[in-house]
Amino acid sequence: MANLIPGIRNAARALIIRDDRLLLLRKNGGERGERYALPGGA
């Protein structure tokens, strides 16, 4: 498994809804452009 590209990474994400609104992170990915992700960490 050490030669996997990209490597496997453990992460936790959360789906947070309040007052019918969803919390998302807006990310600027350079060449990948703007995208949205759930909050969390690795």
mmCIF file of the N, C-alpha and C atoms, coordinates in Angstrom:
data_MODEL
# 
_entry.id   MODEL 
# 
loop_
_atom_site.group_PDB 
_atom_site.id 
_atom_site.type_symbol 
_atom_site.label_atom_id 
_atom_site.label_alt_id 
_atom_site.label_comp_id 
_atom_site.label_asym_id 
_atom_site.label_entity_id 
_atom_site.label_seq_id 
_atom_site.pdbx_PDB_ins_code 
_atom_site.Cartn_x 
_atom_site.Cartn_y 
_atom_site.Cartn_z 
_atom_site.occupancy 
_atom_site.B_iso_or_equiv 
_atom_site.pdbx_formal_charge 
_atom_site.auth_seq_id 
_atom_site.auth_comp_id 
_atom_site.auth_asym_id 
_atom_site.auth_atom_id 
_atom_site.pdbx_PDB_model_num 
ATOM 1   N N  . MET A 1 1  ? 0.810   -1.201 0.000   1.00 0.00 ? 1  MET A N  1 
ATOM 2   C CA . MET A 1 1  ? 0.000   0.000  0.000   1.00 0.00 ? 1  MET A CA 1 
ATOM 3   C C  . MET A 1 1  ? 0.850   1.261  0.000   1.00 0.00 ? 1  MET A C  1 
ATOM 4   N N  . ALA A 1 2  ? 2.113   1.157  0.288   1.00 0.00 ? 2  ALA A N  1 
ATOM 5   C CA . ALA A 1 2  ? 2.980   2.325  0.357   1.00 0.00 ? 2  ALA A CA 1 
ATOM 6   C C  . ALA A 1 2  ? 3.156   2.993  -0.998  1.00 0.00 ? 2  ALA A C  1 
ATOM 7   N N  . ASN A 1 3  ? 2.895   2.289  -2.092  1.00 0.00 ? 3  ASN A N  1 
ATOM 8   C CA . ASN A 1 3  ? 3.107   2.865  -3.418  1.00 0.00 ? 3  ASN A CA 1 
ATOM 9   C C  . ASN A 1 3  ? 1.835   3.417  -4.052  1.00 0.00 ? 3  ASN A C  1 
ATOM 10  N N  . LEU A 1 4  ? 0.770   3.573  -3.279  1.00 0.00 ? 4  LEU A N  1 
ATOM 11  C CA . LEU A 1 4  ? -0.466  4.154  -3.820  1.00 0.00 ? 4  LEU A CA 1 
ATOM 12  C C  . LEU A 1 4  ? -0.282  5.643  -4.080  1.00 0.00 ? 4  LEU A C  1 
ATOM 13  N N  . ILE A 1 5  ? -0.764  6.099  -5.216  1.00 0.00 ? 5  ILE A N  1 
ATOM 14  C CA . ILE A 1 5  ? -0.648  7.521  -5.560  1.00 0.00 ? 5  ILE A CA 1 
ATOM 15  C C  . ILE A 1 5  ? -2.037  8.037  -5.877  1.00 0.00 ? 5  ILE A C  1 
ATOM 16  N N  . PRO A 1 6  ? -2.643  9.009  -5.247  1.00 0.00 ? 6  PRO A N  1 
ATOM 17  C CA . PRO A 1 6  ? -2.154  9.549  -3.976  1.00 0.00 ? 6  PRO A CA 1 
ATOM 18  C C  . PRO A 1 6  ? -2.374  8.539  -2.854  1.00 0.00 ? 6  PRO A C  1 
ATOM 19  N N  . GLY A 1 7  ? -1.655  8.700  -1.781  1.00 0.00 ? 7  GLY A N  1 
ATOM 20  C CA . GLY A 1 7  ? -1.741  7.776  -0.663  1.00 0.00 ? 7  GLY A CA 1 
ATOM 21  C C  . GLY A 1 7  ? -3.102  7.810  0.018   1.00 0.00 ? 7  GLY A C  1 
ATOM 22  N N  . ILE A 1 8  ? -3.435  6.746  0.702   1.00 0.00 ? 8  ILE A N  1 
ATOM 23  C CA . ILE A 1 8  ? -4.686  6.688  1.449   1.00 0.00 ? 8  ILE A CA 1 
ATOM 24  C C  . ILE A 1 8  ? -4.549  7.535  2.701   1.00 0.00 ? 8  ILE A C  1 
ATOM 25  N N  . ARG A 1 9  ? -5.586  8.290  3.019   1.00 0.00 ? 9  ARG A N  1 
ATOM 26  C CA . ARG A 1 9  ? -5.554  9.193  4.168   1.00 0.00 ? 9  ARG A CA 1 
ATOM 27  C C  . ARG A 1 9  ? -6.881  9.090  4.912   1.00 0.00 ? 9  ARG A C  1 
ATOM 28  N N  . ASN A 1 10 ? -6.826  8.918  6.210   1.00 0.00 ? 10 ASN A N  1 
ATOM 29  C CA . ASN A 1 10 ? -8.041  8.888  7.022   1.00 0.00 ? 10 ASN A CA 1 
ATOM 30  C C  . ASN A 1 10 ? -8.535  10.307 7.245   1.00 0.00 ? 10 ASN A C  1 
ATOM 31  N N  . ALA A 1 11 ? -9.840  10.482 7.214   1.00 0.00 ? 11 ALA A N  1 
ATOM 32  C CA . ALA A 1 11 ? -10.426 11.799 7.436   1.00 0.00 ? 11 ALA A CA 1 
ATOM 33  C C  . ALA A 1 11 ? -11.821 11.644 8.027   1.00 0.00 ? 11 ALA A C  1 
ATOM 34  N N  . ALA A 1 12 ? -12.279 12.692 8.678   1.00 0.00 ? 12 ALA A N  1 
ATOM 35  C CA . ALA A 1 12 ? -13.643 12.747 9.217   1.00 0.00 ? 12 ALA A CA 1 
ATOM 36  C C  . ALA A 1 12 ? -14.322 13.984 8.654   1.00 0.00 ? 12 ALA A C  1 
ATOM 37  N N  . ARG A 1 13 ? -15.541 13.868 8.246   1.00 0.00 ? 13 ARG A N  1 
ATOM 38  C CA . ARG A 1 13 ? -16.327 14.990 7.699   1.00 0.00 ? 13 ARG A CA 1 
ATOM 39  C C  . ARG A 1 13 ? -17.621 15.089 8.468   1.00 0.00 ? 13 ARG A C  1 
ATOM 40  N N  . ALA A 1 14 ? -18.236 16.264 8.405   1.00 0.00 ? 14 ALA A N  1 
ATOM 41  C CA . ALA A 1 14 ? -19.504 16.478 9.111   1.00 0.00 ? 14 ALA A CA 1 
ATOM 42  C C  . ALA A 1 14 ? -20.501 17.144 8.166   1.00 0.00 ? 14 ALA A C  1 
ATOM 43  N N  . LEU A 1 15 ? -21.738 16.735 8.285   1.00 0.00 ? 15 LEU A N  1 
ATOM 44  C CA . LEU A 1 15 ? -22.838 17.367 7.571   1.00 0.00 ? 15 LEU A CA 1 
ATOM 45  C C  . LEU A 1 15 ? -23.590 18.184 8.612   1.00 0.00 ? 15 LEU A C  1 
ATOM 46  N N  . ILE A 1 16 ? -23.449 19.506 8.523   1.00 0.00 ? 16 ILE A N  1 
ATOM 47  C CA . ILE A 1 16 ? -24.026 20.402 9.528   1.00 0.00 ? 16 ILE A CA 1 
ATOM 48  C C  . ILE A 1 16 ? -25.151 21.202 8.880   1.00 0.00 ? 16 ILE A C  1 
ATOM 49  N N  . ILE A 1 17 ? -26.352 21.014 9.413   1.00 0.00 ? 17 ILE A N  1 
ATOM 50  C CA . ILE A 1 17 ? -27.536 21.712 8.905   1.00 0.00 ? 17 ILE A CA 1 
ATOM 51  C C  . ILE A 1 17 ? -28.157 22.474 10.066  1.00 0.00 ? 17 ILE A C  1 
ATOM 52  N N  . ARG A 1 18 ? -28.425 23.760 9.830   1.00 0.00 ? 18 ARG A N  1 
ATOM 53  C CA . ARG A 1 18 ? -29.107 24.594 10.824  1.00 0.00 ? 18 ARG A CA 1 
ATOM 54  C C  . ARG A 1 18 ? -30.060 25.521 10.089  1.00 0.00 ? 18 ARG A C  1 
ATOM 55  N N  . ASP A 1 19 ? -31.289 25.560 10.543  1.00 0.00 ? 19 ASP A N  1 
ATOM 56  C CA . ASP A 1 19 ? -32.311 26.421 9.925   1.00 0.00 ? 19 ASP A CA 1 
ATOM 57  C C  . ASP A 1 19 ? -32.387 26.200 8.412   1.00 0.00 ? 19 ASP A C  1 
ATOM 58  N N  . ASP A 1 20 ? -32.382 24.930 7.995   1.00 0.00 ? 20 ASP A N  1 
ATOM 59  C CA . ASP A 1 20 ? -32.460 24.555 6.578   1.00 0.00 ? 20 ASP A CA 1 
ATOM 60  C C  . ASP A 1 20 ? -31.300 25.086 5.745   1.00 0.00 ? 20 ASP A C  1 
ATOM 61  N N  . ARG A 1 21 ? -30.144 25.330 6.385   1.00 0.00 ? 21 ARG A N  1 
ATOM 62  C CA . ARG A 1 21 ? -28.945 25.784 5.677   1.00 0.00 ? 21 ARG A CA 1 
ATOM 63  C C  . ARG A 1 21 ? -27.824 24.788 5.927   1.00 0.00 ? 21 ARG A C  1 
ATOM 64  N N  . LEU A 1 22 ? -26.990 24.568 4.911   1.00 0.00 ? 22 LEU A N  1 
ATOM 65  C CA . LEU A 1 22 ? -25.901 23.603 4.962   1.00 0.00 ? 22 LEU A CA 1 
ATOM 66  C C  . LEU A 1 22 ? -24.571 24.339 5.073   1.00 0.00 ? 22 LEU A C  1 
ATOM 67  N N  . LEU A 1 23 ? -23.717 23.911 6.012   1.00 0.00 ? 23 LEU A N  1 
ATOM 68  C CA . LEU A 1 23 ? -22.398 24.514 6.174   1.00 0.00 ? 23 LEU A CA 1 
ATOM 69  C C  . LEU A 1 23 ? -21.414 23.842 5.230   1.00 0.00 ? 23 LEU A C  1 
ATOM 70  N N  . LEU A 1 24 ? -20.783 24.631 4.354   1.00 0.00 ? 24 LEU A N  1 
ATOM 71  C CA . LEU A 1 24 ? -19.766 24.149 3.419   1.00 0.00 ? 24 LEU A CA 1 
ATOM 72  C C  . LEU A 1 24 ? -18.552 25.063 3.483   1.00 0.00 ? 24 LEU A C  1 
ATOM 73  N N  . LEU A 1 25 ? -17.384 24.517 3.145   1.00 0.00 ? 25 LEU A N  1 
ATOM 74  C CA . LEU A 1 25 ? -16.169 25.310 3.031   1.00 0.00 ? 25 LEU A CA 1 
ATOM 75  C C  . LEU A 1 25 ? -15.931 25.615 1.561   1.00 0.00 ? 25 LEU A C  1 
ATOM 76  N N  . ARG A 1 26 ? -15.657 26.878 1.251   1.00 0.00 ? 26 ARG A N  1 
ATOM 77  C CA . ARG A 1 26 ? -15.324 27.251 -0.128  1.00 0.00 ? 26 ARG A CA 1 
ATOM 78  C C  . ARG A 1 26 ? -13.809 27.238 -0.251  1.00 0.00 ? 26 ARG A C  1 
ATOM 79  N N  . LYS A 1 27 ? -13.292 26.471 -1.214  1.00 0.00 ? 27 LYS A N  1 
ATOM 80  C CA . LYS A 1 27 ? -11.854 26.323 -1.391  1.00 0.00 ? 27 LYS A CA 1 
ATOM 81  C C  . LYS A 1 27 ? -11.442 26.806 -2.771  1.00 0.00 ? 27 LYS A C  1 
ATOM 82  N N  . ASN A 1 28 ? -10.315 27.491 -2.830  1.00 0.00 ? 28 ASN A N  1 
ATOM 83  C CA . ASN A 1 28 ? -9.740  27.909 -4.095  1.00 0.00 ? 28 ASN A CA 1 
ATOM 84  C C  . ASN A 1 28 ? -8.643  26.918 -4.425  1.00 0.00 ? 28 ASN A C  1 
ATOM 85  N N  . GLY A 1 29 ? -8.848  26.098 -5.432  1.00 0.00 ? 29 GLY A N  1 
ATOM 86  C CA . GLY A 1 29 ? -7.922  25.025 -5.749  1.00 0.00 ? 29 GLY A CA 1 
ATOM 87  C C  . GLY A 1 29 ? -6.913  25.353 -6.822  1.00 0.00 ? 29 GLY A C  1 
ATOM 88  N N  . GLY A 1 30 ? -6.641  26.646 -7.079  1.00 0.00 ? 30 GLY A N  1 
ATOM 89  C CA . GLY A 1 30 ? -5.660  26.998 -8.110  1.00 0.00 ? 30 GLY A CA 1 
ATOM 90  C C  . GLY A 1 30 ? -6.128  26.517 -9.471  1.00 0.00 ? 30 GLY A C  1 
ATOM 91  N N  . GLU A 1 31 ? -5.391  25.577 -10.043 1.00 0.00 ? 31 GLU A N  1 
ATOM 92  C CA . GLU A 1 31 ? -5.746  25.034 -11.363 1.00 0.00 ? 31 GLU A CA 1 
ATOM 93  C C  . GLU A 1 31 ? -7.063  24.272 -11.327 1.00 0.00 ? 31 GLU A C  1 
ATOM 94  N N  . ARG A 1 32 ? -7.420  23.723 -10.172 1.00 0.00 ? 32 ARG A N  1 
ATOM 95  C CA . ARG A 1 32 ? -8.667  22.957 -10.048 1.00 0.00 ? 32 ARG A CA 1 
ATOM 96  C C  . ARG A 1 32 ? -9.884  23.870 -9.941  1.00 0.00 ? 32 ARG A C  1 
ATOM 97  N N  . GLY A 1 33 ? -9.659  25.134 -9.694  1.00 0.00 ? 33 GLY A N  1 
ATOM 98  C CA . GLY A 1 33 ? -10.764 26.083 -9.591  1.00 0.00 ? 33 GLY A CA 1 
ATOM 99  C C  . GLY A 1 33 ? -11.424 26.055 -8.229  1.00 0.00 ? 33 GLY A C  1 
ATOM 100 N N  . GLU A 1 34 ? -12.441 26.877 -8.082  1.00 0.00 ? 34 GLU A N  1 
ATOM 101 C CA . GLU A 1 34 ? -13.177 26.957 -6.821  1.00 0.00 ? 34 GLU A CA 1 
ATOM 102 C C  . GLU A 1 34 ? -14.028 25.714 -6.625  1.00 0.00 ? 34 GLU A C  1 
ATOM 103 N N  . ARG A 1 35 ? -14.077 25.218 -5.393  1.00 0.00 ? 35 ARG A N  1 
ATOM 104 C CA . ARG A 1 35 ? -14.901 24.060 -5.084  1.00 0.00 ? 35 ARG A CA 1 
ATOM 105 C C  . ARG A 1 35 ? -15.384 24.159 -3.652  1.00 0.00 ? 35 ARG A C  1 
ATOM 106 N N  . TYR A 1 36 ? -16.338 23.324 -3.287  1.00 0.00 ? 36 TYR A N  1 
ATOM 107 C CA . TYR A 1 36 ? -16.922 23.312 -1.960  1.00 0.00 ? 36 TYR A CA 1 
ATOM 108 C C  . TYR A 1 36 ? -16.700 21.954 -1.310  1.00 0.00 ? 36 TYR A C  1 
ATOM 109 N N  . ALA A 1 37 ? -16.512 21.968 0.013   1.00 0.00 ? 37 ALA A N  1 
ATOM 110 C CA . ALA A 1 37 ? -16.262 20.721 0.744   1.00 0.00 ? 37 ALA A CA 1 
ATOM 111 C C  . ALA A 1 37 ? -16.965 20.787 2.086   1.00 0.00 ? 37 ALA A C  1 
ATOM 112 N N  . LEU A 1 38 ? -17.239 19.602 2.629   1.00 0.00 ? 38 LEU A N  1 
ATOM 113 C CA . LEU A 1 38 ? -17.789 19.519 3.990   1.00 0.00 ? 38 LEU A CA 1 
ATOM 114 C C  . LEU A 1 38 ? -16.678 19.818 4.992   1.00 0.00 ? 38 LEU A C  1 
ATOM 115 N N  . PRO A 1 39 ? -17.006 20.437 6.128   1.00 0.00 ? 39 PRO A N  1 
ATOM 116 C CA . PRO A 1 39 ? -15.983 20.687 7.145   1.00 0.00 ? 39 PRO A CA 1 
ATOM 117 C C  . PRO A 1 39 ? -15.510 19.388 7.763   1.00 0.00 ? 39 PRO A C  1 
ATOM 118 N N  . GLY A 1 40 ? -14.257 19.359 8.136   1.00 0.00 ? 40 GLY A N  1 
ATOM 119 C CA . GLY A 1 40 ? -13.688 18.165 8.758   1.00 0.00 ? 40 GLY A CA 1 
ATOM 120 C C  . GLY A 1 40 ? -12.176 18.258 8.785   1.00 0.00 ? 40 GLY A C  1 
ATOM 121 N N  . GLY A 1 41 ? -11.552 17.168 9.068   1.00 0.00 ? 41 GLY A N  1 
ATOM 122 C CA . GLY A 1 41 ? -10.096 17.159 9.142   1.00 0.00 ? 41 GLY A CA 1 
ATOM 123 C C  . GLY A 1 41 ? -9.544  15.767 8.961   1.00 0.00 ? 41 GLY A C  1 
ATOM 124 N N  . ALA A 1 42 ? -8.225  15.733 8.868   1.00 0.00 ? 42 ALA A N  1 
ATOM 125 C CA . ALA A 1 42 ? -7.536  14.460 8.669   1.00 0.00 ? 42 ALA A CA 1 
ATOM 126 C C  . ALA A 1 42 ? -6.493  14.269 9.742   1.00 0.00 ? 42 ALA A C  1 
# 
